[in-house]
Amino acid sequence: MADSFTIDVDTTALLAALAAIPEAVHAHLKAAAKVTAEAIATEARARVRRRTGQTGDAITVEETHSGDGYVIYVGDGRQHVGSFLEFGTKFMTAAPFLFASARLEEGAHDRRAREAVQAAIDEQGLGGAA
């Protein structure tokens, strides 16, 4: 007869921690997205072409309607001024300020997102030393 053994493990806590990860990741990523959105808006305000200052003052960060993240837009009430500056028209060359600011923030956002996911995992007690 071969030797055998049985292992009985209670996985309740592990399964609860795994089930909680999506909500924890969402919360941590949303906080990271807020930091990124504010950084992009700040950089865009510094980059926008100034004549009256109204366009820079109108760069706004708002939470999305779904509550999943943030939107940065130029909401100064003047028709399409932000778009005209960003993309140009047939009468003026583009003076990009918003998308250039977003590109500058890509690396930092990637780092924040990775840290947010790791923080969510650690918060659930699933991280740890190898």
KOLTI-623908 format. One record per residue: x negated, y negated, z negated of N, C-alpha, C in turn; residue in three letters; residue number from 1. Coordinates in steps of 0.05 Angstrom, whole numbers, plus 5000, padded with zeros to 4 digits. Atoms other than C-alpha are relative to their C-alpha. Last residue first. Example, Ala and Ser with C-alpha at 12.3 -4.5 7.8 and 13.67 -1.06 7.14 Angstrom:
BEGIN
> 5016  5024  5001  4727  5021  4857  5015  4978  4986  SER  2
> 4982  5024  5000  4754  5090  4844  4982  4976  5000  ALA  1
//
This chain:
BEGIN
> 5002  4974  4986  4827  4275  5047  4981  5018  4985  ALA  130
> 5027  4993  4991  4846  4218  5001  5000  5028  5012  ALA  129
> 5019  4989  5020  4918  4198  4996  4974  5007  5012  GLY  128
> 5027  5006  4991  4980  4184  5035  4981  5013  4980  GLY  127
> 5009  4980  4981  5046  4218  5022  4972  4995  5011  LEU  126
> 5018  4980  5013  5065  4183  4958  4990  5021  5019  GLY  125
> 4985  4976  5005  5124  4147  4990  4984  5022  4987  GLN  124
> 4978  5007  5018  5090  4080  4982  5016  5025  4993  GLU  123
> 5011  4999  5027  5027  4110  5014  5022  4994  4980  ASP  122
> 5006  4972  5006  5067  4126  5078  4989  5002  4971  ILE  121
> 4974  4985  5003  5098  4057  5079  4995  5029  4992  ALA  120
> 4988  5009  5026  5030  4024  5067  5026  5015  4994  ALA  119
> 5015  4987  5021  5001  4065  5124  5010  4993  4973  GLN  118
> 4992  4971  4999  5056  4042  5171  4985  5015  4978  VAL  117
> 4972  4998  5009  5045  3970  5150  5009  5029  4999  ALA  116
> 5001  5002  5029  4969  3975  5158  5028  5003  4988  GLU  115
> 5012  4975  5010  4978  4000  5229  4999  5000  4969  ARG  114
> 4981  4978  4996  5027  3944  5244  4989  5026  4989  ALA  113
> 4979  5003  5020  4980  3891  5214  5021  5023  5002  ARG  112
> 5011  4994  5027  4922  3916  5255  5021  4999  4979  ARG  111
> 5005  4971  5000  4963  3916  5319  4989  5009  4973  ASP  110
> 4974  4987  5005  4988  3846  5301  4997  5031  5000  HIS  109
> 4993  5003  5028  4917  3821  5293  5026  5014  4994  ALA  108
> 5018  4984  5016  4897  3849  5361  5007  4999  4970  GLY  107
> 4996  4971  4995  4958  3821  5397  4983  5017  4981  GLU  106
> 4991  4987  5025  4956  3751  5366  5002  5030  5002  GLU  105
> 5021  5003  5020  4916  3718  5422  5006  5015  4974  LEU  104
> 5022  4983  4992  4965  3747  5473  4977  4998  4980  ARG  103
> 4993  4973  5006  5023  3715  5436  4977  5019  5007  ALA  102
> 5001  4997  5030  4990  3647  5437  5007  5028  4992  SER  101
> 5029  5000  5007  4978  3653  5512  4996  5003  4970  ALA  100
> 5010  4973  4994  5051  3673  5520  4970  5002  4995  PHE  99
> 4987  4980  5017  5074  3609  5484  4989  5028  5005  LEU  98
> 5006  5004  5028  5027  3555  5510  5011  5023  4983  PHE  97
> 4991  4979  5018  5022  3560  5585  4992  4994  4971  PRO  96
> 5017  5006  5023  5013  3493  5621  5008  5020  4978  ALA  95
> 4994  4989  5026  5041  3510  5689  4980  4992  4980  ALA  94
> 5014  4974  5006  5031  3464  5747  5007  5009  4972  THR  93
> 5020  5002  5021  5083  3412  5764  4987  5027  4996  MET  92
> 5010  5027  5002  5130  3396  5822  4978  4997  4979  PHE  91
> 5013  5007  4974  5145  3467  5846  4988  4972  4999  LYS  90
> 4979  5003  4981  5155  3483  5773  4987  4995  5027  THR  89
> 5003  5020  4979  5109  3507  5718  5025  4998  5017  GLY  88
> 5002  4987  4973  5113  3572  5679  4995  4980  5023  PHE  87
> 5012  4973  5001  5102  3552  5606  4994  5010  5028  GLU  86
> 5028  5002  5008  5115  3477  5614  4986  5027  5002  LEU  85
> 5014  5016  4980  5178  3486  5655  4970  4998  4993  PHE  84
> 5005  4983  4977  5201  3542  5609  4985  4985  5022  SER  83
> 5020  4980  5007  5193  3498  5548  4993  5018  5023  GLY  82
> 5026  5013  5002  5229  3441  5581  4978  5020  4993  VAL  81
> 5022  4986  4988  5287  3486  5602  4972  4987  4998  HIS  80
> 4998  4977  4981  5344  3439  5587  4973  5009  5010  GLN  79
> 5005  5010  4973  5329  3394  5528  4999  5024  5018  ARG  78
> 4976  5012  4989  5362  3420  5464  4997  4988  5028  GLY  77
> 4999  5028  5005  5295  3431  5430  5024  4986  5012  ASP  76
> 4972  5008  5002  5301  3505  5421  5003  4970  4995  GLY  75
> 5001  5029  5000  5233  3533  5443  5029  4990  5001  VAL  74
> 4990  5014  4976  5233  3606  5424  4997  4970  4996  TYR  73
> 5012  5026  5000  5201  3657  5378  5011  4986  5025  ILE  72
> 5002  5012  4974  5243  3718  5362  4988  4972  4997  VAL  71
> 4999  5029  4998  5236  3761  5300  4997  4992  5029  TYR  70
> 5025  5014  4996  5248  3834  5281  5005  4970  5002  GLY  69
> 5024  4982  4997  5299  3888  5268  4974  4985  5002  ASP  68
> 5015  4999  5025  5355  3845  5241  4975  5016  5001  GLY  67
> 4998  4972  5011  5401  3862  5299  4985  5002  4973  SER  66
> 4973  4994  5008  5412  3788  5313  5003  5027  4988  HIS  65
> 4983  4990  4978  5337  3777  5314  5028  5005  4989  THR  64
> 4996  4971  5001  5306  3736  5257  5019  5008  5023  GLU  63
> 4975  4991  5012  5286  3667  5278  5001  5030  5000  GLU  62
> 5000  4972  5005  5221  3631  5293  5026  5007  4986  VAL  61
> 4985  4989  5022  5225  3563  5325  4997  5030  4998  THR  60
> 5007  4971  5000  5184  3520  5371  5009  5012  4974  ILE  59
> 4977  4982  4995  5224  3455  5371  4993  5029  5002  ALA  58
> 4983  4999  5024  5170  3412  5338  5023  5019  5003  ASP  57
> 5014  4986  5021  5122  3430  5394  5017  5002  4974  GLY  56
> 5001  4972  4993  5173  3410  5446  4986  5016  4979  THR  55
> 4975  4986  5004  5190  3345  5412  4999  5030  5006  GLN  54
> 5002  4983  5024  5118  3321  5406  5026  5016  4995  GLY  53
> 4983  5011  5022  5132  3263  5453  4998  5016  4975  THR  52
> 4993  5027  4990  5077  3274  5504  5017  4986  4978  ARG  51
> 4987  5021  5016  5041  3334  5478  5005  4975  5016  ARG  50
> 5007  5027  4990  5024  3396  5518  5017  4980  4986  ARG  49
> 4981  5012  4982  5035  3458  5475  4991  4971  5008  VAL  48
> 5007  4998  4972  4974  3491  5446  5018  4984  5019  ARG  47
> 5025  5013  4996  4979  3472  5372  4992  4999  5030  ALA  46
> 4997  5028  5006  5053  3488  5370  4974  4984  5004  ARG  45
> 4986  5012  4978  5039  3554  5405  5004  4970  4996  ALA  44
> 5019  5003  4978  4987  3573  5353  5013  4986  5024  GLU  43
> 5020  5020  5009  5036  3560  5296  4980  4994  5022  THR  42
> 4987  5027  4999  5092  3597  5333  4980  4978  4992  ALA  41
> 4997  5007  4971  5046  3657  5346  5012  4972  5002  ILE  40
> 5027  5006  4990  5024  3659  5272  5002  4991  5030  ALA  39
> 5008  5026  5010  5097  3654  5249  4972  4992  5010  GLU  38
> 4983  5020  4988  5117  3712  5294  4992  4972  4991  ALA  37
> 5008  5003  4973  5058  3754  5271  5016  4978  5014  THR  36
> 5026  5013  5001  5073  3744  5197  4990  4994  5029  VAL  35
> 4996  5027  5008  5146  3760  5210  4974  4984  4999  LYS  34
> 4990  5015  4977  5127  3822  5249  5005  4971  4993  ALA  33
> 5024  5005  4983  5085  3847  5190  5009  4984  5025  ALA  32
> 5016  5021  5014  5146  3839  5144  4975  4993  5017  ALA  31
> 4985  5025  4997  5189  3877  5195  4984  4977  4986  LYS  30
> 5005  5011  4973  5136  3931  5199  5014  4974  5004  LEU  29
> 5028  5009  4998  5137  3942  5124  4994  4988  5027  HIS  28
> 5003  5023  5018  5213  3946  5120  4972  4988  5002  ALA  27
> 4985  5022  4989  5218  3992  5181  4996  4975  4983  HIS  26
> 5016  5010  4977  5163  4037  5155  5014  4976  5012  VAL  25
> 5023  5014  5011  5200  4044  5088  4983  4988  5023  ALA  24
> 4990  5025  5012  5266  4061  5123  4976  4983  4989  GLU  23
> 4991  5019  4980  5232  4112  5168  5009  4973  4989  PRO  22
> 5021  5014  4984  5192  4142  5110  5012  4981  5021  ILE  21
> 5001  5029  5006  5250  4157  5063  4980  4985  5017  ALA  20
> 4975  5012  4991  5266  4225  5093  5000  4970  4996  ALA  19
> 5000  5000  4971  5193  4247  5086  5026  4986  5011  LEU  18
> 5020  5020  4991  5193  4227  5013  4999  4998  5030  ALA  17
> 4989  5026  5006  5258  4265  5001  4981  4978  5008  ALA  16
> 4980  5006  4980  5230  4326  5037  5013  4973  4995  LEU  15
> 5013  5004  4974  5167  4325  4994  5021  4992  5021  LEU  14
> 5013  5027  5000  5206  4316  4930  4987  4994  5026  ALA  13
> 4980  5021  5002  5252  4375  4945  4988  4972  5001  THR  12
> 5006  5021  4981  5197  4421  4969  5019  4976  4999  THR  11
> 4977  5018  5000  5198  4467  4908  4993  4977  5019  ASP  10
> 5005  5029  5002  5146  4520  4924  5026  4984  5001  VAL  9
> 4974  5014  5001  5150  4595  4912  4994  4971  4994  ASP  8
> 5002  5027  5010  5088  4632  4934  5027  4988  5001  ILE  7
> 4978  5018  4993  5091  4707  4940  4994  4973  4988  THR  6
> 4993  5020  5020  5033  4756  4939  5022  4982  5011  PHE  5
> 4984  5023  4990  5013  4819  4975  5005  4981  4977  SER  4
> 4995  5021  5020  4964  4876  4969  5016  4978  5012  ASP  3
> 5016  5024  4997  4973  4931  5020  5007  4981  4977  ALA  2
> 4983  5023  5000  5000  5000  5000  4982  4975  5000  MET  1
//
